[in-house]
Amino acid sequence: MIRYEHPLNERIRTLMRLEDLFARTRFFAAQEAPPDHHAALLSLFEITDVAARADLKADLLQELERQKTALAPLRSNQAIDQAALEALLADTDAAAAQLLAQQGKVGAHLRDNEWLMAIKQRTAIPGGVSEFDLPAYHYWLNRPPEERRRDLAGWIEPFAPISACISIVLRLLRENGRSSRHVAHHGVFQLMLTTTKVAQLLRLTLAREIPCVPEISANKYALNIRFIGVSGMDRGSVYDGDVDFELMFCNL
């Protein structure tokens, strides 16, 4: 099965972009080759740009507090796994405390590093980080892998509180939804939305062997999905067959 996630507002879109960038950064930073560490640094620069929103930190703290308030009464519910609930509440408290203690804007430690900002500026130019453009960066890329990994860990570590908060918020969002089965006849599916609470995330799952991808558009009134072919005669156009899929609306 392949799962496609479609955020339905700008805030969730930003959190999911950051989640993906953090995962990419950690993956490439753990490798040894200079091109991998270059990719990790590029992802860090992207995180700095995406996280530049002035209200991101406040949004996360507010959402964590709201979720903690909603979860705390469940301590008296015998149908709830109390150990899992206490672990989640403890993680929420710890992540919020770490983010609250962090001074300044997210990514300020990178923006204050002139050497890194010089590299970031050159990355906007195709081929702009060649060795003759940035010899000091070329020197760094040729340092032993463990030294580069240590530097990368130091640049990544200040992002840890916001990464932890994003993980908790998106985990709670993904777990708070009900799935239903549907069929898109001739690759097209429409659904009128009657719920008063607008969903924040749409999760769609379909069989890996079906050669199409969902093209999703939604508002508070209706959901429209067109399955676009990715092979053969259907490539780039609406898939002609019927598509069986699972749909989940998620909300915090």
C-alpha positions in Angstrom: 0.0 0.0 0.0 1.0 3.6 -0.6 -0.2 6.4 1.7 -0.6 9.9 0.4 -1.1 12.7 2.9 -2.7 16.0 2.0 -2.6 18.9 4.5 -5.8 21.1 4.4 -4.4 24.3 5.9 -1.2 26.3 5.8 -0.1 25.5 9.3 -0.2 21.7 8.9 1.5 22.2 5.5 4.4 24.0 7.2 4.7 21.3 9.9 4.8 18.5 7.4 7.4 20.3 5.3 9.6 20.7 8.4 9.1 17.1 9.4 10.3 15.9 6.0 13.3 18.3 6.1 14.3 17.1 9.5 14.1 13.5 8.4 16.2 14.2 5.3 18.8 16.2 7.3 19.2 13.4 9.9 19.6 10.8 7.1 22.2 12.6 5.2 24.1 13.8 8.3 24.5 10.1 9.4 26.3 9.2 6.2 30.1 9.6 5.5 30.5 10.9 1.9 30.9 14.7 1.3 27.9 14.8 -1.1 25.7 13.4 1.7 26.9 16.1 4.1 26.4 18.8 1.5 22.8 17.5 1.1 22.4 17.6 4.9 23.5 21.3 4.9 21.2 22.2 2.1 18.3 20.7 4.1 19.3 22.7 7.1 19.2 25.9 5.1 15.7 24.9 3.9 14.6 24.3 7.5 15.9 27.8 8.4 13.8 29.3 5.6 10.6 27.4 6.3 10.8 27.9 10.1 11.3 31.7 9.7 7.6 32.2 10.4 7.5 34.5 13.5 4.5 32.7 15.0 5.6 29.1 14.5 7.1 28.7 18.0 4.0 30.3 19.6 1.7 28.1 17.5 3.4 24.9 18.6 3.4 25.9 22.3 -0.3 26.8 22.1 -1.2 23.5 20.4 0.7 21.4 22.8 -1.0 23.1 25.8 -4.3 22.6 24.1 -3.6 18.9 23.6 -2.4 18.4 27.1 -5.6 20.0 28.5 -7.6 17.6 26.3 -5.6 14.5 27.3 -5.3 15.1 31.0 -9.0 14.1 31.8 -8.4 10.7 30.2 -6.3 9.7 33.2 -9.6 8.6 34.8 -10.8 6.5 31.8 -10.2 2.8 32.4 -10.5 2.1 28.6 -7.3 4.1 28.0 -3.8 2.6 28.2 -2.6 4.7 31.1 1.1 3.9 30.6 0.9 5.1 27.0 -1.0 8.2 28.1 1.4 9.1 30.8 4.3 8.7 28.4 2.7 11.0 25.8 1.9 13.6 28.5 5.5 13.5 29.7 6.9 13.8 26.2 4.5 16.8 25.6 5.6 18.5 28.8 9.3 17.9 28.0 9.1 19.1 24.4 7.1 22.3 25.4 9.6 23.1 28.2 12.6 22.8 25.9 11.0 24.9 23.2 9.9 27.6 25.7 13.4 27.7 27.1 14.9 28.4 23.6 15.8 32.0 23.1 15.4 33.8 19.8 14.0 32.7 16.5 14.3 29.2 15.2 17.5 28.8 13.2 19.1 32.0 14.5 22.3 30.1 15.2 22.7 29.4 11.5 21.8 32.9 10.4 24.4 34.3 12.8 27.1 32.1 11.3 28.7 34.2 8.5 30.5 31.2 6.9 27.3 29.2 6.7 25.3 32.2 5.3 28.0 32.7 2.6 27.5 29.0 1.6 23.7 29.5 1.7 23.9 32.5 -0.6 26.0 30.6 -3.2 23.6 27.6 -3.1 21.0 29.9 -4.8 23.3 30.0 -7.9 23.4 26.8 -10.1 26.8 25.2 -9.5 27.6 28.1 -7.1 29.4 26.0 -4.5 32.2 24.7 -6.7 35.6 24.4 -5.1 36.9 27.6 -6.9 33.9 29.6 -5.6 34.1 28.4 -2.0 37.6 27.0 -1.2 36.9 27.0 2.5 33.8 24.9 2.0 35.8 22.6 -0.2 38.3 22.3 2.6 35.5 21.4 5.1 34.0 18.8 2.7 37.5 17.1 2.6 37.8 16.9 6.4 37.4 13.5 8.0 33.8 12.3 8.1 33.7 12.2 11.9 34.6 15.9 12.0 32.0 16.9 9.5 29.4 14.8 11.4 30.3 16.5 14.6 29.9 20.0 13.0 26.5 18.9 11.5 25.3 17.6 14.9 26.2 20.9 16.5 24.1 22.8 13.8 21.2 20.3 14.0 21.0 20.1 17.8 19.4 23.6 18.4 16.5 22.5 16.2 15.8 19.5 18.4 13.0 21.2 20.5 11.0 22.3 17.5 11.5 19.0 15.8 10.2 17.1 18.9 7.1 19.4 19.1 6.3 18.9 15.5 6.6 15.2 15.9 4.1 15.1 18.8 1.6 17.4 17.1 1.6 15.5 13.8 1.5 12.1 15.7 -1.6 13.3 17.5 -3.2 14.6 14.3 -2.6 11.3 12.4 -3.9 9.2 15.2 -7.1 11.2 15.5 -9.2 10.1 12.6 -11.5 7.4 11.2 -10.9 5.5 8.0 -13.5 4.5 5.4 -13.4 2.6 2.1 -14.4 4.2 -1.2 -14.3 3.6 -4.9 -13.4 6.2 -7.5 -15.4 5.3 -10.6 -13.3 5.9 -13.7 -10.7 7.6 -11.6 -13.0 10.3 -10.2 -14.3 10.7 -6.6 -16.4 13.5 -5.1 -17.7 13.8 -1.5 -19.8 16.5 0.0 -18.6 17.4 3.5 -21.3 17.9 6.1 -19.2 17.9 9.3 -19.0 21.2 11.2 -15.4 20.7 12.1 -13.1 21.1 9.1 -10.4 18.4 8.8 -6.8 19.4 8.9 -5.2 16.4 7.2 -6.4 13.9 4.6 -4.7 10.5 4.5 -5.4 8.4 1.4 -4.2 4.8 1.0 -4.3 2.7 -2.1 -2.7 -0.5 -3.5 0.9 0.0 -4.7 0.2 -1.8 -8.0 -2.5 0.6 -9.2 -0.6 2.9 -11.7 -2.1 6.2 -10.7 -1.7 9.0 -8.1 -4.3 11.1 -6.4 -4.8 14.7 -7.3 -6.7 16.2 -4.3 -8.6 19.5 -3.9 -10.8 20.2 -0.9 -12.5 22.9 1.0 -15.0 22.9 4.0 -17.8 22.0 1.6 -16.5 19.3 -0.7 -13.7 16.9 -1.5 -12.6 16.2 -5.1 -10.1 13.5 -6.0 -8.9 12.7 -9.5 -6.6 9.7 -9.9 -4.0 10.5 -12.6 -2.3 7.8 -14.5 1.4 7.4 -14.3 2.0 4.8 -17.0 0.8 3.7 -20.5 -2.1 5.4 -22.2 -3.3 6.9 -18.9 -0.1 8.8 -18.2 -0.9 12.4 -17.3 -4.7 11.9 -17.7 -7.5 10.7 -15.5 -7.1 7.0 -14.8 -9.9 5.1 -16.7 -10.4 2.2 -14.2 -12.1 2.1 -10.9 -9.9 2.8 -7.9 -10.5 1.2 -4.5 -8.9 3.3 -1.7 -9.1 4.1 2.0 -9.7 7.6 3.2 -9.1 9.2 6.6 -10.0 12.7 7.8 -7.7 13.8 10.7 -8.2 16.6 13.1 -6.6 17.8 16.3 
